């Protein structure tokens, strides 16, 4: 997920096999991951590579301190930051017309969850809150 929001190449293991069998680095494009098998979203890796740091650019996110296990709060903050989101502790810190959003491990009631964040990355689109 970090690779997608940061704009890195996200390739399948077949790329590694092709590089090893041919004894040289192969172009990544034909090996790029095209589909998230869990969500069925397509082309997030390509979209992320073409627009690094842009997914959450319109959001100001308050990441709850209740992220105490995996993923850690630091890991969630890193995903948001790499995606261009502003990290805030208070809604009063929101800048530049961004939309305020609170993230909690389980979400609910207008609050984003880690699953929601992952689904947004898989779609490379800010999805509606459930």
N, CA, C and O atoms as CSV, one atom per row, in Angstrom:
chain,resi,resn,atom,element,x,y,z
A,1,UNK,N,N,0.817,-1.186,0.000
A,1,UNK,CA,C,0.000,0.000,0.000
A,1,UNK,C,C,0.863,1.253,0.000
A,1,UNK,O,O,0.537,2.250,-0.645
A,2,UNK,N,N,1.959,1.187,0.727
A,2,UNK,CA,C,2.839,2.362,0.751
A,2,UNK,C,C,3.405,2.631,-0.638
A,2,UNK,O,O,3.566,3.785,-1.034
A,3,UNK,N,N,3.701,1.585,-1.364
A,3,UNK,CA,C,4.207,1.759,-2.718
A,3,UNK,C,C,3.205,2.452,-3.621
A,3,UNK,O,O,3.581,3.297,-4.433
A,4,UNK,N,N,1.933,2.102,-3.487
A,4,UNK,CA,C,0.894,2.710,-4.318
A,4,UNK,C,C,0.783,4.201,-4.014
A,4,UNK,O,O,0.800,5.013,-4.939
A,5,UNK,N,N,0.668,4.583,-2.731
A,5,UNK,CA,C,0.486,6.004,-2.419
A,5,UNK,C,C,1.753,6.816,-2.667
A,5,UNK,O,O,1.680,8.021,-2.905
A,6,UNK,N,N,2.918,6.160,-2.613
A,6,UNK,CA,C,4.186,6.865,-2.833
A,6,UNK,C,C,4.575,6.942,-4.306
A,6,UNK,O,O,5.507,7.662,-4.662
A,7,UNK,N,N,3.869,6.206,-5.165
A,7,UNK,CA,C,4.158,6.258,-6.596
A,7,UNK,C,C,5.245,5.306,-7.055
A,7,UNK,O,O,5.838,5.509,-8.114
A,8,UNK,N,N,5.514,4.271,-6.273
A,8,UNK,CA,C,6.532,3.283,-6.655
A,8,UNK,C,C,5.935,2.241,-7.602
A,8,UNK,O,O,4.719,2.068,-7.679
A,9,UNK,N,N,6.817,1.559,-8.310
A,9,UNK,CA,C,6.360,0.423,-9.118
A,9,UNK,C,C,5.897,-0.667,-8.176
A,9,UNK,O,O,6.595,-0.998,-7.218
A,10,UNK,N,N,4.722,-1.232,-8.436
A,10,UNK,CA,C,4.205,-2.359,-7.667
A,10,UNK,C,C,4.018,-3.486,-8.672
A,10,UNK,O,O,3.089,-3.474,-9.480
A,11,UNK,N,N,4.926,-4.464,-8.604
A,11,UNK,CA,C,4.951,-5.543,-9.589
A,11,UNK,C,C,4.709,-6.885,-8.923
A,11,UNK,O,O,4.851,-7.029,-7.708
A,12,UNK,N,N,4.344,-7.866,-9.736
A,12,UNK,CA,C,4.148,-9.212,-9.245
A,12,UNK,C,C,5.462,-9.971,-9.191
A,12,UNK,O,O,6.478,-9.517,-9.719
A,13,UNK,N,N,5.432,-11.129,-8.549
A,13,UNK,CA,C,6.636,-11.948,-8.419
A,13,UNK,C,C,7.138,-12.427,-9.779
A,13,UNK,O,O,8.315,-12.752,-9.935
A,14,UNK,N,N,6.244,-12.467,-10.754
A,14,UNK,CA,C,6.665,-12.874,-12.093
A,14,UNK,C,C,7.728,-11.935,-12.662
A,14,UNK,O,O,8.517,-12.344,-13.514
A,15,UNK,N,N,7.759,-10.679,-12.201
A,15,UNK,CA,C,8.812,-9.753,-12.623
A,15,UNK,C,C,10.161,-10.222,-12.099
A,15,UNK,O,O,11.152,-10.199,-12.829
A,16,UNK,N,N,10.208,-10.646,-10.845
A,16,UNK,CA,C,11.449,-11.158,-10.251
A,16,UNK,C,C,11.919,-12.389,-11.030
A,16,UNK,O,O,13.094,-12.507,-11.376
A,17,UNK,N,N,10.989,-13.296,-11.297
A,17,UNK,CA,C,11.331,-14.506,-12.042
A,17,UNK,C,C,11.866,-14.174,-13.438
A,17,UNK,O,O,12.838,-14.780,-13.888
A,18,UNK,N,N,11.243,-13.226,-14.114
A,18,UNK,CA,C,11.688,-12.840,-15.455
A,18,UNK,C,C,13.091,-12.221,-15.401
A,18,UNK,O,O,13.933,-12.505,-16.253
A,19,UNK,N,N,13.331,-11.388,-14.411
A,19,UNK,CA,C,14.662,-10.773,-14.258
A,19,UNK,C,C,15.722,-11.836,-14.009
A,19,UNK,O,O,16.799,-11.795,-14.603
A,20,UNK,N,N,15.422,-12.779,-13.139
A,20,UNK,CA,C,16.387,-13.834,-12.819
A,20,UNK,C,C,16.632,-14.749,-14.014
A,20,UNK,O,O,17.774,-15.110,-14.297
A,21,UNK,N,N,15.569,-15.123,-14.713
A,21,UNK,CA,C,15.735,-16.049,-15.827
A,21,UNK,C,C,16.484,-15.413,-17.002
A,21,UNK,O,O,17.174,-16.108,-17.747
A,22,UNK,N,N,16.347,-14.088,-17.168
A,22,UNK,CA,C,17.018,-13.418,-18.280
A,22,UNK,C,C,18.328,-12.751,-17.863
A,22,UNK,O,O,19.051,-12.205,-18.696
A,23,UNK,N,N,18.620,-12.803,-16.572
A,23,UNK,CA,C,19.889,-12.278,-16.085
A,23,UNK,C,C,20.034,-10.774,-16.126
A,23,UNK,O,O,21.148,-10.252,-16.085
A,24,UNK,N,N,18.912,-10.071,-16.208
A,24,UNK,CA,C,18.969,-8.606,-16.225
A,24,UNK,C,C,17.625,-8.048,-15.754
A,24,UNK,O,O,16.615,-8.751,-15.711
A,25,UNK,N,N,17.648,-6.768,-15.404
A,25,UNK,CA,C,16.418,-6.108,-14.977
A,25,UNK,C,C,15.502,-5.920,-16.180
A,25,UNK,O,O,15.915,-5.403,-17.218
A,26,UNK,N,N,14.266,-6.345,-16.024
A,26,UNK,CA,C,13.261,-6.227,-17.079
A,26,UNK,C,C,12.419,-4.969,-16.853
A,26,UNK,O,O,12.283,-4.522,-15.714
A,27,UNK,N,N,11.858,-4.396,-17.910
A,27,UNK,CA,C,10.950,-3.256,-17.728
A,27,UNK,C,C,9.747,-3.669,-16.867
A,27,UNK,O,O,9.185,-4.749,-17.052
A,28,UNK,N,N,9.368,-2.822,-15.950
A,28,UNK,CA,C,8.320,-3.155,-14.977
A,28,UNK,C,C,6.907,-3.127,-15.541
A,28,UNK,O,O,6.032,-3.842,-15.051
A,29,UNK,N,N,6.676,-2.322,-16.550
A,29,UNK,CA,C,5.310,-2.022,-17.002
A,29,UNK,C,C,4.421,-3.256,-17.219
A,29,UNK,O,O,3.288,-3.280,-16.738
A,30,UNK,N,N,4.893,-4.247,-17.908
A,30,UNK,CA,C,4.029,-5.399,-18.199
A,30,UNK,C,C,3.842,-6.314,-16.989
A,30,UNK,O,O,3.051,-7.256,-17.046
A,31,UNK,N,N,4.557,-6.051,-15.901
A,31,UNK,CA,C,4.447,-6.870,-14.693
A,31,UNK,C,C,3.720,-6.141,-13.565
A,31,UNK,O,O,3.548,-6.693,-12.479
A,32,UNK,N,N,3.294,-4.908,-13.815
A,32,UNK,CA,C,2.644,-4.106,-12.777
A,32,UNK,C,C,1.332,-4.760,-12.342
A,32,UNK,O,O,0.582,-5.285,-13.166
A,33,UNK,N,N,1.070,-4.720,-11.043
A,33,UNK,CA,C,-0.173,-5.274,-10.497
A,33,UNK,C,C,-1.340,-4.471,-11.069
A,33,UNK,O,O,-1.345,-3.241,-11.001
A,34,UNK,N,N,-2.313,-5.160,-11.623
A,34,UNK,CA,C,-3.437,-4.497,-12.281
A,34,UNK,C,C,-4.726,-4.522,-11.471
A,34,UNK,O,O,-5.605,-3.687,-11.683
A,35,UNK,N,N,-4.849,-5.480,-10.538
A,35,UNK,CA,C,-6.140,-5.662,-9.869
A,35,UNK,C,C,-5.931,-6.099,-8.427
A,35,UNK,O,O,-5.073,-6.934,-8.142
A,36,UNK,N,N,-6.712,-5.538,-7.529
A,36,UNK,CA,C,-6.734,-5.975,-6.129
A,36,UNK,C,C,-7.728,-7.126,-6.044
A,36,UNK,O,O,-8.919,-6.941,-6.290
A,37,UNK,N,N,-7.249,-8.293,-5.703
A,37,UNK,CA,C,-8.114,-9.482,-5.701
A,37,UNK,C,C,-9.215,-9.409,-4.645
A,37,UNK,O,O,-10.292,-9.973,-4.838
A,38,UNK,N,N,-8.955,-8.714,-3.521
A,38,UNK,CA,C,-9.973,-8.625,-2.467
A,38,UNK,C,C,-11.099,-7.678,-2.860
A,38,UNK,O,O,-12.274,-8.007,-2.699
A,39,UNK,N,N,-10.749,-6.512,-3.371
A,39,UNK,CA,C,-11.772,-5.500,-3.662
A,39,UNK,C,C,-12.209,-5.481,-5.125
A,39,UNK,O,O,-13.246,-4.908,-5.457
A,40,UNK,N,N,-11.425,-6.103,-5.993
A,40,UNK,CA,C,-11.665,-6.113,-7.435
A,40,UNK,C,C,-11.419,-4.746,-8.091
A,40,UNK,O,O,-11.738,-4.559,-9.266
A,41,UNK,N,N,-10.853,-3.789,-7.338
A,41,UNK,CA,C,-10.497,-2.500,-7.941
A,41,UNK,C,C,-9.327,-2.712,-8.889
A,41,UNK,O,O,-8.496,-3.595,-8.679
A,42,UNK,N,N,-9.271,-1.905,-9.919
A,42,UNK,CA,C,-8.236,-2.038,-10.945
A,42,UNK,C,C,-7.364,-0.796,-11.060
A,42,UNK,O,O,-7.814,0.330,-10.845
A,43,UNK,N,N,-6.102,-1.037,-11.405
A,43,UNK,CA,C,-5.138,-0.010,-11.810
A,43,UNK,C,C,-4.721,0.994,-10.744
A,43,UNK,O,O,-4.246,2.076,-11.089
A,44,UNK,N,N,-4.878,0.677,-9.466
A,44,UNK,CA,C,-4.437,1.599,-8.411
A,44,UNK,C,C,-2.929,1.828,-8.485
A,44,UNK,O,O,-2.464,2.952,-8.292
A,45,UNK,N,N,-2.164,0.777,-8.761
A,45,UNK,CA,C,-0.700,0.933,-8.824
A,45,UNK,C,C,-0.309,1.887,-9.946
A,45,UNK,O,O,0.570,2.730,-9.766
A,46,UNK,N,N,-0.945,1.763,-11.084
A,46,UNK,CA,C,-0.656,2.653,-12.211
A,46,UNK,C,C,-1.061,4.085,-11.881
A,46,UNK,O,O,-0.304,5.022,-12.134
A,47,UNK,N,N,-2.251,4.253,-11.318
A,47,UNK,CA,C,-2.713,5.595,-10.947
A,47,UNK,C,C,-1.785,6.219,-9.908
A,47,UNK,O,O,-1.451,7.401,-9.999
A,48,UNK,N,N,-1.371,5.426,-8.922
A,48,UNK,CA,C,-0.474,5.934,-7.890
A,48,UNK,C,C,0.879,6.329,-8.450
A,48,UNK,O,O,1.438,7.353,-8.059
A,49,UNK,N,N,1.404,5.534,-9.352
A,49,UNK,CA,C,2.700,5.832,-9.974
A,49,UNK,C,C,2.622,7.101,-10.809
A,49,UNK,O,O,3.581,7.871,-10.865
A,50,UNK,N,N,1.497,7.317,-11.450
A,50,UNK,CA,C,1.341,8.507,-12.298
A,50,UNK,C,C,0.999,9.769,-11.508
A,50,UNK,O,O,1.190,10.881,-12.001
A,51,UNK,N,N,0.492,9.600,-10.277
A,51,UNK,CA,C,0.105,10.754,-9.436
A,51,UNK,C,C,0.555,10.541,-7.995
A,51,UNK,O,O,-0.282,10.530,-7.093
A,52,UNK,N,N,1.855,10.370,-7.754
A,52,UNK,CA,C,2.310,10.093,-6.386
A,52,UNK,C,C,1.956,11.222,-5.427
A,52,UNK,O,O,2.023,12.400,-5.778
A,53,UNK,N,N,1.581,10.843,-4.215
A,53,UNK,CA,C,1.290,11.833,-3.188
A,53,UNK,C,C,0.029,12.633,-3.401
A,53,UNK,O,O,-0.117,13.710,-2.822
A,54,UNK,N,N,-0.893,12.138,-4.219
A,54,UNK,CA,C,-2.088,12.928,-4.531
A,54,UNK,C,C,-3.395,12.354,-3.993
A,54,UNK,O,O,-4.404,13.059,-3.955
A,55,UNK,N,N,-3.396,11.107,-3.582
A,55,UNK,CA,C,-4.648,10.442,-3.223
A,55,UNK,C,C,-5.404,11.174,-2.109
A,55,UNK,O,O,-6.613,11.382,-2.217
A,56,UNK,N,N,-4.707,11.564,-1.049
A,56,UNK,CA,C,-5.369,12.180,0.103
A,56,UNK,C,C,-5.111,13.688,0.184
A,56,UNK,O,O,-5.241,14.283,1.254
A,57,UNK,N,N,-4.751,14.296,-0.924
A,57,UNK,CA,C,-4.358,15.711,-0.927
A,57,UNK,C,C,-5.464,16.651,-0.463
A,57,UNK,O,O,-5.174,17.762,-0.020
A,58,UNK,N,N,-6.706,16.238,-0.553
A,58,UNK,CA,C,-7.828,17.085,-0.151
A,58,UNK,C,C,-8.326,16.777,1.256
A,58,UNK,O,O,-9.367,17.286,1.671
A,59,UNK,N,N,-7.587,15.941,1.997
A,59,UNK,CA,C,-8.018,15.546,3.340
A,59,UNK,C,C,-7.069,16.051,4.415
A,59,UNK,O,O,-5.855,16.119,4.223
A,60,UNK,N,N,-7.654,16.401,5.543
A,60,UNK,CA,C,-6.907,16.675,6.775
A,60,UNK,C,C,-7.354,15.586,7.742
A,60,UNK,O,O,-8.531,15.517,8.095
A,61,UNK,N,N,-6.431,14.741,8.172
A,61,UNK,CA,C,-6.789,13.513,8.880
A,61,UNK,C,C,-6.275,13.525,10.313
A,61,UNK,O,O,-5.106,13.805,10.578
A,62,UNK,N,N,-7.187,13.213,11.227
A,62,UNK,CA,C,-6.841,13.016,12.627
A,62,UNK,C,C,-6.813,11.509,12.849
A,62,UNK,O,O,-7.855,10.854,12.837
A,63,UNK,N,N,-5.617,10.961,13.053
A,63,UNK,CA,C,-5.471,9.520,13.272
A,63,UNK,C,C,-5.537,9.260,14.770
A,63,UNK,O,O,-4.708,9.753,15.535
A,64,UNK,N,N,-6.530,8.483,15.176
A,64,UNK,CA,C,-6.755,8.209,16.601
A,64,UNK,C,C,-5.543,7.546,17.239
A,64,UNK,O,O,-4.807,6.805,16.588
A,65,UNK,N,N,-5.352,7.821,18.507
A,65,UNK,CA,C,-4.249,7.198,19.251
A,65,UNK,C,C,-4.574,5.754,19.611
A,65,UNK,O,O,-3.742,5.059,20.194
A,66,UNK,N,N,-5.785,5.293,19.266
A,66,UNK,CA,C,-6.177,3.914,19.587
A,66,UNK,C,C,-5.615,2.891,18.606
A,66,UNK,O,O,-5.882,1.698,18.750
A,67,UNK,N,N,-4.834,3.333,17.603
A,67,UNK,CA,C,-4.113,2.388,16.744
A,67,UNK,C,C,-2.898,1.919,17.546
A,67,UNK,O,O,-1.826,2.519,17.465
A,68,UNK,N,N,-3.068,0.853,18.314
A,68,UNK,CA,C,-1.996,0.417,19.206
A,68,UNK,C,C,-1.343,-0.894,18.781
A,68,UNK,O,O,-0.269,-1.239,19.273
A,69,UNK,N,N,-1.978,-1.620,17.880
A,69,UNK,CA,C,-1.374,-2.866,17.385
A,69,UNK,C,C,-1.095,-2.688,15.902
A,69,UNK,O,O,-0.833,-1.570,15.459
A,70,UNK,N,N,-1.145,-3.748,15.136
A,70,UNK,CA,C,-0.920,-3.646,13.698
A,70,UNK,C,C,-2.199,-3.245,13.001
A,70,UNK,O,O,-3.223,-3.888,13.232
A,71,UNK,N,N,-2.206,-2.253,12.185
A,71,UNK,CA,C,-1.081,-1.366,11.931
A,71,UNK,C,C,-0.907,-0.389,13.092
A,71,UNK,O,O,-1.862,-0.070,13.800
A,72,UNK,N,N,0.289,0.066,13.271
A,72,UNK,CA,C,0.527,1.051,14.316
A,72,UNK,C,C,0.019,2.417,13.863
A,72,UNK,O,O,-0.219,2.637,12.675
A,73,UNK,N,N,-0.142,3.313,14.799
A,73,UNK,CA,C,-0.552,4.680,14.472
A,73,UNK,C,C,0.468,5.318,13.533
A,73,UNK,O,O,0.098,6.026,12.596
A,74,UNK,N,N,1.753,5.065,13.785
A,74,UNK,CA,C,2.812,5.628,12.933
A,74,UNK,C,C,2.677,5.129,11.495
A,74,UNK,O,O,2.879,5.899,10.555
A,75,UNK,N,N,2.341,3.863,11.315
A,75,UNK,CA,C,2.177,3.313,9.964
A,75,UNK,C,C,0.975,3.931,9.255
A,75,UNK,O,O,1.040,4.231,8.063
A,76,UNK,N,N,-0.117,4.121,9.985
A,76,UNK,CA,C,-1.301,4.749,9.396
A,76,UNK,C,C,-0.984,6.198,9.012
A,76,UNK,O,O,-1.355,6.656,7.931
A,77,UNK,N,N,-0.297,6.911,9.900
A,77,UNK,CA,C,0.096,8.296,9.612
A,77,UNK,C,C,0.994,8.354,8.376
A,77,UNK,O,O,0.871,9.264,7.556
A,78,UNK,N,N,1.881,7.396,8.248
A,78,UNK,CA,C,2.775,7.373,7.086
A,78,UNK,C,C,1.999,7.174,5.789
A,78,UNK,O,O,2.300,7.818,4.785
A,79,UNK,N,N,1.007,6.292,5.798
A,79,UNK,CA,C,0.167,6.091,4.603
A,79,UNK,C,C,-0.547,7.381,4.222
A,79,UNK,O,O,-0.574,7.762,3.052
A,80,UNK,N,N,-1.125,8.052,5.217
A,80,UNK,CA,C,-1.842,9.299,4.956
A,80,UNK,C,C,-0.882,10.354,4.401
A,80,UNK,O,O,-1.195,11.028,3.420
A,81,UNK,N,N,0.283,10.494,5.033
A,81,UNK,CA,C,1.266,11.500,4.599
A,81,UNK,C,C,1.792,11.215,3.202
A,81,UNK,O,O,1.866,12.117,2.367
A,82,UNK,N,N,2.158,9.966,2.945
A,82,UNK,CA,C,2.646,9.612,1.610
A,82,UNK,C,C,1.596,9.884,0.540
A,82,UNK,O,O,1.923,10.204,-0.603
A,83,UNK,N,N,0.330,9.751,0.928
A,83,UNK,CA,C,-0.772,10.018,0.005
A,83,UNK,C,C,-1.125,11.489,-0.107
A,83,UNK,O,O,-2.097,11.844,-0.774
A,84,UNK,N,N,-0.341,12.358,0.545
A,84,UNK,CA,C,-0.558,13.800,0.423
A,84,UNK,C,C,-1.513,14.389,1.431
A,84,UNK,O,O,-1.815,15.580,1.362
A,85,UNK,N,N,-2.003,13.586,2.375
A,85,UNK,CA,C,-2.926,14.096,3.382
A,85,UNK,C,C,-2.228,14.928,4.439
A,85,UNK,O,O,-1.054,14.711,4.736
A,86,UNK,N,N,-2.952,15.881,5.007
A,86,UNK,CA,C,-2.453,16.694,6.117
A,86,UNK,C,C,-2.819,15.980,7.410
A,86,UNK,O,O,-3.983,15.633,7.610
A,87,UNK,N,N,-1.853,15.756,8.288
A,87,UNK,CA,C,-2.129,15.158,9.597
A,87,UNK,C,C,-2.433,16.273,10.578
A,87,UNK,O,O,-1.680,17.241,10.686
A,88,UNK,N,N,-3.545,16.134,11.296
A,88,UNK,CA,C,-3.952,17.146,12.267
A,88,UNK,C,C,-4.353,16.477,13.575
A,88,UNK,O,O,-4.765,15.317,13.602
A,89,UNK,N,N,-4.224,17.233,14.647
A,89,UNK,CA,C,-4.692,16.762,15.952
A,89,UNK,C,C,-6.057,17.342,16.281
A,89,UNK,O,O,-6.787,16.804,17.114
A,90,UNK,N,N,-6.396,18.445,15.622
A,90,UNK,CA,C,-7.618,19.175,15.922
A,90,UNK,C,C,-8.211,19.710,14.616
A,90,UNK,O,O,-7.462,20.125,13.732
A,91,UNK,N,N,-9.543,19.709,14.477
A,91,UNK,CA,C,-10.151,20.240,13.249
A,91,UNK,C,C,-9.762,21.693,12.965
A,91,UNK,O,O,-9.807,22.125,11.814
A,92,UNK,N,N,-9.385,22.444,13.988
A,92,UNK,CA,C,-8.992,23.847,13.800
A,92,UNK,C,C,-7.689,23.991,13.022
A,92,UNK,O,O,-7.369,25.081,12.550
A,93,UNK,N,N,-6.927,22.893,12.882
A,93,UNK,CA,C,-5.646,22.926,12.178
A,93,UNK,C,C,-5.784,22.723,10.665
A,93,UNK,O,O,-4.797,22.822,9.937
A,94,UNK,N,N,-6.988,22.444,10.197
A,94,UNK,CA,C,-7.214,22.160,8.780
A,94,UNK,C,C,-6.861,23.386,7.947
A,94,UNK,O,O,-7.268,24.506,8.256
A,95,UNK,N,N,-6.085,23.146,6.871
A,95,UNK,CA,C,-5.644,24.238,5.997
A,95,UNK,C,C,-6.055,23.976,4.554
A,95,UNK,O,O,-6.274,22.836,4.143
A,96,UNK,N,N,-6.153,25.061,3.805
A,96,UNK,CA,C,-6.303,24.970,2.360
A,96,UNK,C,C,-7.559,24.312,1.853
A,96,UNK,O,O,-7.520,23.658,0.811
A,97,UNK,N,N,-8.685,24.458,2.548
A,97,UNK,CA,C,-9.946,23.912,2.055
A,97,UNK,C,C,-10.037,22.398,2.106
A,97,UNK,O,O,-10.912,21.809,1.470
A,98,UNK,N,N,-9.151,21.762,2.850
A,98,UNK,CA,C,-9.217,20.304,2.963
A,98,UNK,C,C,-10.408,19.871,3.809
A,98,UNK,O,O,-10.891,20.625,4.654
A,99,UNK,N,N,-10.866,18.666,3.576
A,99,UNK,CA,C,-11.967,18.090,4.348
A,99,UNK,C,C,-11.400,17.370,5.564
A,99,UNK,O,O,-10.466,16.577,5.441
A,100,UNK,N,N,-11.964,17.646,6.737
A,100,UNK,CA,C,-11.520,17.004,7.973
A,100,UNK,C,C,-12.077,15.585,8.054
A,100,UNK,O,O,-13.236,15.339,7.720
A,101,UNK,N,N,-11.242,14.665,8.499
A,101,UNK,CA,C,-11.658,13.273,8.655
A,101,UNK,C,C,-10.939,12.662,9.845
A,101,UNK,O,O,-9.728,12.826,9.997
A,102,UNK,N,N,-11.673,11.970,10.675
A,102,UNK,CA,C,-11.063,11.231,11.784
A,102,UNK,C,C,-10.967,9.764,11.383
A,102,UNK,O,O,-11.902,9.200,10.815
A,103,UNK,N,N,-9.821,9.153,11.687
A,103,UNK,CA,C,-9.600,7.726,11.416
A,103,UNK,C,C,-9.449,6.982,12.737
A,103,UNK,O,O,-8.642,7.365,13.584
A,104,UNK,N,N,-10.218,5.934,12.906
A,104,UNK,CA,C,-10.128,5.055,14.070
A,104,UNK,C,C,-9.988,3.622,13.571
A,104,UNK,O,O,-10.372,3.332,12.439
A,105,UNK,N,N,-9.447,2.719,14.387
A,105,UNK,CA,C,-9.245,1.352,13.898
A,105,UNK,C,C,-10.498,0.712,13.292
A,105,UNK,O,O,-10.411,0.055,12.254
A,106,UNK,N,N,-11.654,0.894,13.923
A,106,UNK,CA,C,-12.880,0.258,13.432
A,106,UNK,C,C,-13.818,1.215,12.708
A,106,UNK,O,O,-14.746,0.760,12.039
A,107,UNK,N,N,-13.609,2.520,12.815
A,107,UNK,CA,C,-14.436,3.503,12.121
A,107,UNK,C,C,-15.871,3.507,12.581
A,107,UNK,O,O,-16.161,3.125,13.715
A,108,UNK,N,N,-16.779,3.934,11.715
A,108,UNK,CA,C,-18.209,3.985,12.005
A,108,UNK,C,C,-18.696,5.386,12.285
A,108,UNK,O,O,-17.923,6.229,12.740
A,109,UNK,N,N,-19.978,5.656,12.019
A,109,UNK,CA,C,-20.617,6.938,12.323
A,109,UNK,C,C,-19.867,8.147,11.772
A,109,UNK,O,O,-19.568,9.083,12.514
A,110,UNK,N,N,-19.568,8.131,10.497
A,110,UNK,CA,C,-18.869,9.253,9.883
A,110,UNK,C,C,-17.380,9.305,10.160
A,110,UNK,O,O,-16.725,10.308,9.878
A,111,UNK,N,N,-16.846,8.233,10.707
A,111,UNK,CA,C,-15.421,8.132,11.030
A,111,UNK,C,C,-14.808,7.063,10.124
A,111,UNK,O,O,-15.382,5.986,9.963
A,112,UNK,N,N,-13.654,7.353,9.533
A,112,UNK,CA,C,-12.994,6.372,8.676
A,112,UNK,C,C,-12.320,5.277,9.485
A,112,UNK,O,O,-11.951,5.484,10.641
A,113,UNK,N,N,-12.163,4.130,8.880
A,113,UNK,CA,C,-11.485,2.992,9.514
A,113,UNK,C,C,-10.232,2.649,8.711
A,113,UNK,O,O,-10.020,3.155,7.609
A,114,UNK,N,N,-9.413,1.781,9.290
A,114,UNK,CA,C,-8.240,1.334,8.548
A,114,UNK,C,C,-8.665,0.579,7.291
A,114,UNK,O,O,-8.020,0.715,6.251
A,115,UNK,N,N,-9.722,-0.201,7.361
A,115,UNK,CA,C,-10.236,-0.918,6.183
A,115,UNK,C,C,-10.641,0.079,5.098
A,115,UNK,O,O,-10.351,-0.127,3.920
A,116,UNK,N,N,-11.315,1.164,5.502
A,116,UNK,CA,C,-11.710,2.201,4.551
A,116,UNK,C,C,-10.471,2.801,3.890
A,116,UNK,O,O,-10.451,2.998,2.675
A,117,UNK,N,N,-9.443,3.092,4.677
A,117,UNK,CA,C,-8.204,3.652,4.142
A,117,UNK,C,C,-7.590,2.700,3.110
A,117,UNK,O,O,-7.164,3.130,2.038
A,118,UNK,N,N,-7.549,1.410,3.440
A,118,UNK,CA,C,-7.012,0.400,2.517
A,118,UNK,C,C,-7.843,0.321,1.241
A,118,UNK,O,O,-7.295,0.203,0.144
A,119,UNK,N,N,-9.163,0.387,1.384
A,119,UNK,CA,C,-10.036,0.340,0.205
A,119,UNK,C,C,-9.825,1.562,-0.683
A,119,UNK,O,O,-9.854,1.449,-1.909
A,120,UNK,N,N,-9.612,2.727,-0.075
A,120,UNK,CA,C,-9.322,3.938,-0.855
A,120,UNK,C,C,-8.034,3.762,-1.654
A,120,UNK,O,O,-7.962,4.145,-2.822
A,121,UNK,N,N,-7.024,3.183,-1.021
A,121,UNK,CA,C,-5.748,2.957,-1.710
A,121,UNK,C,C,-5.937,1.938,-2.825
A,121,UNK,O,O,-5.398,2.115,-3.917
A,122,UNK,N,N,-6.685,0.887,-2.569
A,122,UNK,CA,C,-6.938,-0.144,-3.584
A,122,UNK,C,C,-7.682,0.408,-4.790
A,122,UNK,O,O,-7.482,-0.062,-5.910
A,123,UNK,N,N,-8.536,1.399,-4.573
A,123,UNK,CA,C,-9.278,2.014,-5.659
A,123,UNK,C,C,-8.552,3.239,-6.220
A,123,UNK,O,O,-8.895,3.730,-7.296
A,124,UNK,N,N,-7.544,3.730,-5.486
A,124,UNK,CA,C,-6.873,5.014,-5.726
A,124,UNK,C,C,-7.921,6.095,-5.931
A,124,UNK,O,O,-7.944,6.820,-6.926
A,125,UNK,N,N,-8.789,6.158,-4.922
A,125,UNK,CA,C,-9.899,7.102,-4.936
A,125,UNK,C,C,-10.388,7.232,-3.493
A,125,UNK,O,O,-10.456,6.235,-2.775
A,126,UNK,N,N,-10.726,8.443,-3.063
A,126,UNK,CA,C,-11.299,8.620,-1.742
A,126,UNK,C,C,-12.764,8.183,-1.827
A,126,UNK,O,O,-13.586,8.827,-2.479
A,127,UNK,N,N,-13.062,7.096,-1.163
A,127,UNK,CA,C,-14.388,6.487,-1.215
A,127,UNK,C,C,-15.308,7.091,-0.142
A,127,UNK,O,O,-14.822,7.646,0.844
A,128,UNK,N,N,-16.610,6.989,-0.324
A,128,UNK,CA,C,-17.527,7.452,0.722
A,128,UNK,C,C,-17.343,6.628,1.997
A,128,UNK,O,O,-16.996,5.448,1.947
A,129,UNK,N,N,-17.583,7.270,3.133
A,129,UNK,CA,C,-17.548,6.526,4.395
A,129,UNK,C,C,-18.783,5.657,4.512
A,129,UNK,O,O,-19.878,6.052,4.112
A,130,UNK,N,N,-18.597,4.480,5.061
A,130,UNK,CA,C,-19.746,3.561,5.201
A,130,UNK,C,C,-20.617,3.960,6.358
A,130,UNK,O,O,-21.625,3.305,6.626
